[in-house]
Amino acid sequence: MDSVSSARDSLPEQYRAHFETLRQEIINFTEVHGISRESLGKPDLLREVTGKLSIPYLERLALLLERFEYLLKHKEPKEITDPLEYAEEFYHLREQYNFQVELLEQVGILKEGSILGIDSNIYPIPTLEQIAMRLFEHREKLSIKHDQGFTKLLLVPFGMSLDSLQETFKQFLLDYAKKHPDFPQNKNSLLAEHFYVGADAGGNPRLVYNPGSFPPKYRHYQTKEQILDGQLAFLCFAPGWRVLLLQSPADVKKDGFASIPLEHLGTTRGSKILRPDVEAHKTADDYLHLLLKNQDRPDSPYEGESGMTPEDWILAYMIHLSETGEPLDRFEKGGADKSILIGAYFLFKDVVPTAFGAVSPEVAQLGFLDYRSKHDFTGSRFVLEV
């Protein structure tokens, strides 16, 4: 401990926090992968114990050790000028990206690197390099959100029809249950209200996005077709897709996405701008008001954040289950079991879409809620679009 303190104290004060961050990341990595700390200082032993690691994990460890050594030697952090190196350093992007691309291919969403949009257009998945460049270009602004825990990537094939995505989700749940006997098995693996069918299709759909209020005023929302047209018209870097960052669990050793805390059980994350958790037991109207009031304020802890859509939640569930073996938004100590998806709205029902993580005996359910209703175990998860 004395040697650690001595090494830290030898650095200029402004870099000591960076020292602790790098050191803790190395410790976490070694614990997760069963690498003894003593092997870090012995090249032969390190090669032996890391021999079974995949190439992305080896690259990650090498990068951490290189940056730590540079900090100790030069008394300042190594400046990052390469977008891929930056994205790997702060987001472990390659590992997250490869995992999600592989899953999208396995379930049949991604075919030859693309999806078929609801508008019959072909939308290629954004590349690792494109996302890394995006993160790098916006690193100054994103640093505050990173500090608040927004480090989990989510690739959403938003341009697909919701019908197709639901069918894929159902099959994913059935296939997962076959491979995992302890997981609930039911042919009705996903229940969805009847008005979800074809909800996002056409120029006058039932389901709209980015509502400006509940209920939305005339044209203060967008249809899926309008969003896709806008992405193409304004040369969006990832047309047909939503590339999101979600909060990781506060416990850095846990995979998956952070749960929605129950009322009075949330914490505060971040050091540059403190961000209190958005807790359960509020109305959809409350959550939307909180977002709209704060999303354009640079001093706000919720700057730049937005609400989830049904498409976002389905992909988040699939990723979370694949990483953790647990359903997303399944009731557990301190977590809500229903998510209000305030990034969308059913116009002709005047309700907000919701999602249940685990509804016995079914596994998951897409439902709805009056925007003025609130319940103890119902909350909303905010996301950050890259």
C-alpha positions as CSV (number, residue, x, y, z in Angstrom):
1,M,0.0,0.0,0.0
2,D,2.9,2.4,0.8
3,S,4.4,1.8,-2.6
4,V,1.0,2.6,-4.3
5,S,0.7,5.8,-2.3
6,S,4.2,6.7,-3.1
7,A,3.7,6.2,-6.8
8,R,0.5,8.2,-6.7
9,D,1.9,11.0,-4.7
10,S,4.9,11.4,-7.1
11,L,2.4,12.6,-9.7
12,P,1.2,16.1,-10.1
13,E,-2.0,16.5,-8.1
14,Q,-4.3,16.9,-11.2
15,Y,-3.3,13.4,-12.4
16,R,-3.7,11.4,-9.2
17,A,-7.4,10.7,-9.8
18,H,-6.4,9.3,-13.3
19,F,-3.8,7.1,-11.5
20,E,-6.5,5.6,-9.3
21,T,-8.9,5.1,-12.2
22,L,-6.3,3.2,-14.2
23,R,-5.2,1.2,-11.2
24,Q,-8.7,0.2,-10.3
25,E,-9.5,-0.8,-13.9
26,I,-6.4,-3.1,-14.0
27,I,-7.4,-4.6,-10.6
28,N,-11.0,-5.2,-11.9
29,F,-9.7,-6.8,-15.1
30,T,-7.4,-9.2,-13.2
31,E,-10.1,-10.2,-10.8
32,V,-12.7,-10.9,-13.5
33,H,-10.2,-12.9,-15.5
34,G,-8.6,-14.7,-12.6
35,I,-5.1,-13.1,-13.1
36,S,-2.9,-12.8,-10.1
37,R,-1.5,-9.4,-9.4
38,E,2.0,-10.7,-8.9
39,S,2.0,-11.9,-12.6
40,L,1.7,-8.3,-13.8
41,G,5.3,-7.7,-12.9
42,K,6.6,-11.0,-14.4
43,P,6.3,-11.2,-18.2
44,D,6.8,-15.0,-18.4
45,L,4.1,-15.6,-15.8
46,L,1.8,-13.1,-17.4
47,R,2.1,-14.7,-20.8
48,E,1.2,-18.0,-19.2
49,V,-1.9,-16.8,-17.3
50,T,-3.2,-14.8,-20.2
51,G,-2.7,-17.4,-22.8
52,K,-6.4,-18.4,-22.8
53,L,-7.7,-14.9,-23.2
54,S,-9.3,-13.8,-26.5
55,I,-7.5,-11.2,-28.6
56,P,-9.8,-8.4,-27.6
57,Y,-9.2,-9.1,-23.9
58,L,-5.4,-9.3,-24.5
59,E,-5.5,-6.0,-26.4
60,R,-7.5,-4.4,-23.5
61,L,-5.0,-5.5,-20.9
62,A,-2.1,-4.4,-23.0
63,L,-3.6,-1.0,-23.4
64,L,-4.3,-0.6,-19.7
65,L,-0.8,-1.6,-18.7
66,E,0.8,0.6,-21.4
67,R,-1.2,3.7,-20.3
68,F,-0.4,3.0,-16.6
69,E,3.3,2.7,-17.4
70,Y,3.3,5.9,-19.4
71,L,1.7,7.8,-16.6
72,L,4.3,6.7,-14.1
73,K,7.2,7.3,-16.4
74,H,6.1,10.7,-17.9
75,K,4.1,12.0,-14.9
76,E,1.2,12.8,-17.2
77,P,-1.5,10.8,-19.0
78,K,-0.7,9.7,-22.6
79,E,-2.6,11.9,-25.0
80,I,-5.0,9.9,-27.1
81,T,-5.3,11.0,-30.8
82,D,-6.6,7.8,-32.3
83,P,-10.4,7.4,-32.1
84,L,-10.3,3.6,-31.8
85,E,-7.8,3.8,-29.0
86,Y,-10.0,6.5,-27.3
87,A,-13.1,4.4,-27.6
88,E,-11.4,1.3,-26.3
89,E,-9.9,3.2,-23.3
90,F,-13.2,4.7,-22.2
91,Y,-15.9,2.4,-23.5
92,H,-14.3,-1.0,-24.2
93,L,-16.0,-0.5,-27.5
94,R,-14.6,-3.4,-29.5
95,E,-15.8,-6.0,-27.0
96,Q,-19.2,-4.5,-26.7
97,Y,-19.6,-3.9,-30.5
98,N,-18.5,-7.4,-31.5
99,F,-20.7,-9.0,-28.9
100,Q,-23.8,-7.2,-30.1
101,V,-23.1,-7.6,-33.8
102,E,-22.7,-11.4,-33.3
103,L,-26.0,-11.5,-31.4
104,L,-27.8,-9.5,-34.1
105,E,-26.5,-12.0,-36.7
106,Q,-27.4,-15.0,-34.6
107,V,-31.1,-13.9,-34.2
108,G,-31.4,-13.0,-37.9
109,I,-31.7,-9.2,-37.5
110,L,-28.5,-8.5,-39.3
111,K,-28.1,-10.1,-42.7
112,E,-24.9,-9.4,-44.7
113,G,-24.2,-6.5,-42.4
114,S,-27.5,-4.7,-42.9
115,I,-31.2,-4.6,-41.9
116,L,-34.3,-4.2,-44.1
117,G,-36.1,-1.1,-43.1
118,I,-39.9,-0.6,-42.8
119,D,-39.5,1.7,-45.8
120,S,-37.9,-1.1,-47.8
121,N,-34.5,0.6,-47.7
122,I,-31.4,-1.3,-46.8
123,Y,-29.6,0.1,-43.7
124,P,-26.0,-1.1,-43.0
125,I,-25.0,-1.4,-39.4
126,P,-22.6,1.4,-38.4
127,T,-19.0,0.2,-38.3
128,L,-16.8,0.1,-35.2
129,E,-14.7,2.8,-36.7
130,Q,-17.7,5.1,-37.3
131,I,-18.9,4.8,-33.7
132,A,-15.4,5.3,-32.4
133,M,-15.0,8.4,-34.4
134,R,-18.3,9.7,-33.2
135,L,-17.4,9.1,-29.6
136,F,-14.0,10.7,-30.1
137,E,-15.4,13.8,-31.8
138,H,-17.8,14.4,-29.0
139,R,-15.5,13.3,-26.2
140,E,-15.5,16.6,-24.4
141,K,-19.2,16.7,-24.0
142,L,-19.5,13.0,-23.5
143,S,-16.9,13.0,-20.7
144,I,-19.5,14.2,-18.2
145,K,-22.0,11.5,-19.2
146,H,-19.2,8.9,-19.1
147,D,-18.4,10.1,-15.6
148,Q,-22.1,9.5,-14.7
149,G,-21.9,5.8,-15.9
150,F,-23.1,6.1,-19.5
151,T,-20.7,3.6,-20.9
152,K,-22.9,0.7,-22.1
153,L,-23.4,0.6,-25.9
154,L,-26.7,-0.4,-27.4
155,L,-27.2,-0.8,-31.2
156,V,-30.8,-0.6,-32.1
157,P,-32.1,-1.5,-35.6
158,F,-34.7,1.2,-35.3
159,G,-35.5,1.2,-39.0
160,M,-37.0,-2.3,-38.8
161,S,-40.7,-2.7,-38.5
162,L,-41.8,-3.3,-34.9
163,D,-43.7,-6.4,-36.0
164,S,-40.5,-8.0,-37.3
165,L,-38.6,-7.1,-34.2
166,Q,-41.3,-8.5,-32.0
167,E,-41.3,-11.8,-33.9
168,T,-37.5,-12.0,-33.6
169,F,-37.7,-11.2,-29.9
170,K,-40.2,-14.1,-29.4
171,Q,-38.0,-16.6,-31.1
172,F,-35.0,-15.3,-29.2
173,L,-36.8,-16.0,-25.9
174,L,-37.9,-19.5,-27.0
175,D,-34.4,-20.4,-28.2
176,Y,-32.8,-19.0,-25.0
177,A,-35.3,-21.1,-22.9
178,K,-34.3,-24.3,-24.8
179,K,-30.6,-23.7,-24.0
180,H,-31.2,-22.7,-20.4
181,P,-33.6,-25.1,-18.5
182,D,-33.9,-22.8,-15.5
183,F,-35.3,-20.0,-17.7
184,P,-39.2,-19.8,-17.9
185,Q,-40.4,-21.7,-20.9
186,N,-43.7,-20.7,-22.5
187,K,-44.8,-20.7,-26.1
188,N,-46.2,-17.2,-25.4
189,S,-42.7,-15.9,-24.6
190,L,-43.8,-12.4,-25.4
191,L,-47.2,-10.9,-24.8
192,A,-48.0,-7.6,-26.6
193,E,-51.2,-5.6,-26.7
194,H,-53.1,-6.0,-30.0
195,F,-52.6,-2.4,-31.0
196,Y,-48.8,-3.0,-31.2
197,V,-49.4,-4.9,-34.5
198,G,-48.5,-2.7,-37.4
199,A,-48.3,0.3,-35.0
200,D,-45.3,2.0,-36.6
201,A,-46.3,1.4,-40.2
202,G,-47.5,4.0,-42.8
203,G,-47.7,7.8,-42.8
204,N,-50.4,7.9,-40.1
205,P,-49.3,5.3,-37.6
206,R,-50.7,4.6,-34.2
207,L,-47.2,4.7,-32.6
208,V,-45.2,7.9,-32.8
209,Y,-41.8,8.9,-31.5
210,N,-40.1,11.9,-29.7
211,P,-43.4,13.3,-28.3
212,G,-43.1,16.9,-27.2
213,S,-45.7,16.4,-24.5
214,F,-48.3,14.0,-23.2
215,P,-50.6,13.9,-25.1
216,P,-48.5,15.4,-28.0
217,K,-49.8,18.5,-29.5
218,Y,-50.5,18.4,-33.3
219,R,-47.3,17.4,-35.1
220,H,-45.2,17.7,-32.0
221,Y,-43.9,14.2,-32.6
222,Q,-42.4,12.1,-35.4
223,T,-43.4,9.0,-37.2
224,K,-40.8,6.3,-37.9
225,E,-40.9,7.2,-41.6
226,Q,-40.2,10.8,-40.9
227,I,-37.3,9.9,-38.7
228,L,-35.8,7.6,-41.3
229,D,-36.3,10.3,-44.0
230,G,-34.7,12.9,-41.8
231,Q,-31.7,10.6,-41.1
232,L,-31.1,10.2,-44.9
233,A,-31.7,13.9,-45.7
234,F,-29.3,15.1,-43.0
235,L,-26.7,12.5,-43.7
236,C,-26.9,10.9,-40.3
237,F,-23.8,8.8,-39.6
238,A,-26.0,5.7,-38.9
239,P,-29.3,5.9,-40.8
240,G,-31.8,3.3,-39.8
241,W,-30.1,2.8,-36.4
242,R,-30.1,4.3,-33.0
243,V,-26.6,4.1,-31.4
244,L,-27.1,4.7,-27.7
245,L,-25.2,4.8,-24.5
246,L,-27.0,3.5,-21.3
247,Q,-25.8,3.5,-17.7
248,S,-23.8,0.6,-16.6
249,P,-24.5,-0.9,-13.1
250,A,-22.8,1.1,-10.4
251,D,-20.9,-2.1,-9.5
252,V,-18.3,-2.2,-12.2
253,K,-18.0,-6.0,-11.9
254,K,-21.5,-6.5,-13.1
255,D,-22.5,-6.9,-16.8
256,G,-25.7,-5.6,-18.4
257,F,-27.5,-2.4,-17.9
258,A,-28.3,-0.5,-14.7
259,S,-31.7,-1.2,-13.2
260,I,-34.4,1.4,-12.5
261,P,-34.1,2.2,-8.7
262,L,-37.3,2.2,-6.6
263,E,-38.3,5.4,-4.9
264,H,-35.8,6.6,-2.2
265,L,-33.4,3.8,-3.2
266,G,-31.5,5.7,-5.9
267,T,-27.9,6.9,-5.7
268,T,-26.0,9.8,-7.2
269,R,-23.3,9.2,-9.8
270,G,-20.7,11.4,-11.4
271,S,-18.1,13.9,-10.0
272,K,-18.1,16.7,-12.6
273,I,-21.9,17.1,-12.6
274,L,-23.7,15.0,-10.0
275,R,-26.6,13.0,-11.5
276,P,-29.2,11.7,-9.1
277,D,-30.8,8.5,-10.3
278,V,-34.2,8.8,-11.9
279,E,-36.3,6.7,-9.5
280,A,-39.6,4.8,-9.9
281,H,-43.0,6.0,-8.8
282,K,-43.5,8.9,-11.1
283,T,-45.9,9.4,-14.0
284,A,-44.8,9.3,-17.6
285,D,-45.7,13.0,-17.7
286,D,-43.3,13.6,-14.8
287,Y,-40.5,11.8,-16.6
288,L,-41.0,13.6,-19.9
289,H,-41.2,17.0,-18.1
290,L,-37.9,16.2,-16.4
291,L,-36.2,15.4,-19.7
292,L,-37.6,18.3,-21.7
293,K,-36.7,20.8,-19.0
294,N,-33.1,19.6,-18.7
295,Q,-31.9,18.0,-21.9
296,D,-30.6,21.2,-23.5
297,R,-29.1,22.7,-20.4
298,P,-25.3,22.3,-20.2
299,D,-25.4,22.5,-16.4
300,S,-28.1,19.8,-16.0
301,P,-27.2,16.3,-14.9
302,Y,-29.7,15.0,-17.6
303,E,-28.3,17.0,-20.5
304,G,-28.7,15.3,-23.9
305,E,-30.7,12.3,-22.5
306,S,-33.9,11.0,-24.0
307,G,-36.5,8.3,-23.4
308,M,-36.5,4.8,-24.6
309,T,-38.7,3.3,-27.4
310,P,-40.1,-0.2,-27.6
311,E,-37.3,-1.0,-30.1
312,D,-34.7,0.2,-27.7
313,W,-36.1,-1.9,-24.8
314,I,-36.3,-5.1,-26.9
315,L,-32.7,-4.9,-27.8
316,A,-31.6,-3.9,-24.3
317,Y,-33.5,-6.9,-23.0
318,M,-31.8,-9.3,-25.4
319,I,-28.3,-7.9,-24.6
320,H,-28.9,-7.8,-20.9
321,L,-30.2,-11.4,-20.8
322,S,-27.3,-12.6,-22.9
323,E,-24.8,-11.0,-20.7
324,T,-26.2,-11.6,-17.2
325,G,-28.7,-14.6,-17.6
326,E,-31.3,-12.3,-16.0
327,P,-34.3,-10.6,-17.6
328,L,-34.1,-6.8,-17.9
329,D,-36.5,-5.0,-15.5
330,R,-37.3,-8.0,-13.5
331,F,-38.3,-7.2,-10.0
332,E,-35.4,-7.4,-7.6
333,K,-34.4,-5.7,-4.5
334,G,-34.1,-2.0,-5.3
335,G,-35.2,-2.3,-8.9
336,A,-38.5,-1.6,-10.8
337,D,-40.2,-4.3,-12.9
338,K,-42.0,-2.1,-15.4
339,S,-40.3,0.4,-17.7
340,I,-42.3,3.4,-19.1
341,L,-41.0,4.0,-22.7
342,I,-41.4,7.8,-22.9
343,G,-39.6,8.0,-26.2
344,A,-42.9,6.9,-27.9
345,Y,-46.6,7.4,-27.7
346,F,-49.8,5.7,-28.9
347,L,-51.8,8.5,-30.5
348,F,-55.2,6.9,-30.8
349,K,-55.1,5.3,-27.3
350,D,-53.6,8.3,-25.5
351,V,-51.2,6.0,-23.7
352,V,-47.5,5.5,-23.3
353,P,-45.9,2.1,-24.2
354,T,-44.5,0.1,-21.3
355,A,-42.4,-3.1,-21.0
356,F,-42.4,-5.7,-18.2
357,G,-39.2,-7.7,-17.7
358,A,-40.8,-10.9,-16.3
359,V,-44.5,-11.5,-16.1
360,S,-45.4,-15.0,-14.8
361,P,-45.9,-17.3,-16.5
362,E,-44.8,-15.3,-19.6
363,V,-41.3,-14.0,-19.9
364,A,-41.9,-10.4,-21.2
365,Q,-44.7,-8.1,-22.1
366,L,-45.2,-5.0,-24.1
367,G,-48.1,-3.0,-22.6
368,F,-49.3,0.5,-22.0
369,L,-50.0,3.0,-19.2
370,D,-52.0,6.2,-18.9
371,Y,-49.5,9.1,-18.9
372,R,-50.9,10.4,-15.6
373,S,-50.6,7.1,-13.7
374,K,-47.8,6.1,-11.4
375,H,-47.0,2.9,-9.5
376,D,-44.5,1.9,-6.9
377,F,-42.6,-0.6,-9.2
378,T,-42.8,1.4,-12.4
379,G,-40.1,3.7,-13.6
380,S,-38.3,5.0,-16.7
381,R,-34.8,4.6,-18.1
382,F,-33.1,7.4,-19.9
383,V,-30.6,6.9,-22.7
384,L,-28.0,9.0,-24.6
385,E,-27.9,9.0,-28.3
386,V,-24.4,9.1,-29.7
